[in-house]
């Protein structure tokens, strides 16, 4: 199981952030090729804002942590340059302000927020920031051309499982 | 001071008297005026403004460094990769309508894989439903969810027992797992060992479930077999247990090694001292899987025997059932039909409890009375073999009277088969003895009868099964438990007759499940023939009591129940005590 060389095949990024009450936020990023095979996986150590951050960032704290701190770090670690990035947590969309790659929120149900522009991606509901509506066309085109067979929600199950596993592994190591 | 006031009209001066209104002020010499006029004296106080700066709280809004864990996947597994040179473009046969909504079954790393990267390697692979529905891995039928679970279980394991109840598709699950491993280049050489009658069945199943995988059967004369064993580019080799013993030198001493060895009907190696067990354990290999519907036939020792092949020393005889069950838990996957095939047509049992014919009864009584007397007279020389001989003799009389050929069972069977044939159905009749099947042949001929037992050459057996399946005039197949209890798919049969009973209900279950298996169109009626007041009834009673007891014990461990008669129980059939030499 040795790592391969440069990754060049078309790929799609899947980004999530999970909130563990006792640990903090853990971000995960999975890059799949267009048939669903994993290429890269990255996850963060738990991130927990301190009290000062909570006070000073106010309502911007969550998008700051999810999008700027965690997601930007994860995307920076990846070698693959995905066609587009999917996330299942709305605050992580904020990473779009720091990357050139289109980012979309994917969910079972239509997102209800004035800040979002919603559209359908196959059988899934998708959304981009309202001020980045041009991303919709880009994402829809890339999805049709490369990943129409891919269920855009399924990889998040893998991602969540992997984050849980990594977290359990870290807990085991800490206990040892 | 006053001055005359002049009235302008009269121009006559007026007298004015001035009165001084000033209040005299006396000024005392206080010295204040002098003080006022005196120049101000200014005292200058100098102070240094360099002091402690006010305390402040600063917060940098820079980007803190977050620790990350990264894993780049290796090139494989790419299941799109073809194997060998016999690649067929998959046909576009339609899958069954079961595939309306798919769940997602992920590969599950076993607990003995501890390195995070290795665990993630499996966990982050696409769901099996996605992999197996890809263009290049076409499946002729959509697997059941529990079959996906079985593949996910086997794929990740280096040591595993797939112990599903008969008829749930162990073969398909093993083949699909092998196929995925080969296509992912995780294994390159697989050896599958099965009982001889099942070799062609495995070959056929490979053609169905993994048509692009080249499979070779080790067969022919010694030269050909040796040549086949030595071929490094054959991804899957199928050998039978008997042949393995003949070819032990080439298998063990010529540097052969396999990435995966699969034992079908792995209960064959439950006895650790048997040659079969010793040879299989000595094969050089990386992964081992055991397939069996009955990993425990008589006692937990059977499981220890199978684990000696999978992971030597992992289980041992002294372990309690609970401890053994817990230790083996991660290695065994066992599902039963009633749990996973809730929509499968039922299996209906009908006990045909018959009286012996007068001729049979006379012969039976004589044989039993004389036999018991002989056994009692043997004293310390009595062995279990002697008791078995009497049991077998009595059971044969329960089938047919040796003198007259009378048989109450056959009369009942004929009557039942009339109905079966009239309804256009097909039936399997099982017996322990080929001689018993021979005696039925003429009387059942009118039903269109075929035979499948030890006297039918192996090469002809597939033809018999095909004819039974396809020829509408053939309604009945006579089978021996030994030849027909495992590996055959006869789900087009709706009736099974157990003309006599096997010692071990697990074998009977295997026989019944030739018909009651995936794909069965309707309920399967099983008629168990039992003669009242005979040895058959006593054996059945003991087995039923054991079944209840084992169910209680084994339900705690999750292990499957299967059992036969112990020595004590065999002697007990005739109220005989177990001699000391047999008790050892």
Interface residues (C-beta under 8 A of the other chain):
Chain A: X1 X2 X3 X4 X7 X30 X32 X35 X36 X37 X38 X39 X40 X41 X42 X43 X44 X45 X47 X52 X56 X68 X69 X70 X72 X73 X74 X77 X79 X151 X154 X157 X158 X159 X161 X162 X165 X166 X169
Chain B: X59 X63 X64 X66 X67 X68 X69 X70 X71 X72 X73 X74 X75 X77 X78 X80 X104 X106 X116 X117 X118 X119 X120 X121 X123 X124 X125 X126 X127 X130 X134
